[in-house]
């Protein structure tokens, strides 16, 4: 099983104390992030087959990625490099 892993960076507008991590495997896309440095890790997973919309928007030096599913689950990743965001989109569109 292949797993792709992408991490937000402070230089791209990401949180310096708790970067967001997006992992893509053969069946799911998962984002892991903390709201505050001392809060618990928050995780959202969406099955790849239920993705209906992928949007990449550039902001400053980085990019944000929005992924929506049939079940109204939303993954919003902030502070990724533009190339990482486009690579995530390319992998998801397969």
C-alpha positions, -999 to +999 in steps of 0.1 A: +000+000+000+013+034-010+010+063+014+017+099+004+023+124+032+023+162+030+029+187+058+022+224+060+050+248+067+053+281+084+069+297+054+037+289+034+014+303+061+010+272+082+008+271+120+044+272+134+035+251+166+013+224+151+016+218+114-012+202+095-005+168+079-024+153+050-020+116+043-033+098+012-034+060+010-052+036-014-086+042+002-087+074+024-074+109+026-068+120+062-059+154+077-044+157+112-042+190+129-043+207+163-063+239+169-038+250+196-004+237+206-017+220+237-050+207+224-057+171+212-049+160+177-080+164+154-083+140+125-108+138+096-108+110+070-127+108+037-129+078+015-114+086-019-144+073-038-167+098-021-148+130-030-168+154-052-148+186-052-112+196-049-101+233-049-067+247-046-064+284-038-031+303-036-026+326-007+006+346-001+035+323-005+015+291+000-017+274-009-049+261+007-067+230-004-104+223+001-118+188-004-155+180-001-173+146-001-208+133-008-215+132+030-207+169+034-174+161+051-148+188+044-111+188+047-095+222+046-057+222+046-039+255+051-002+265+047+009+240+021+033+248-007+016+254-041+034+224-056+023+201-027-013+213-030-013+206-068+004+172-062-024+163-037-050+173-063-032+153-090-031+122-068-068+125-059-078+129-095-057+099-103 
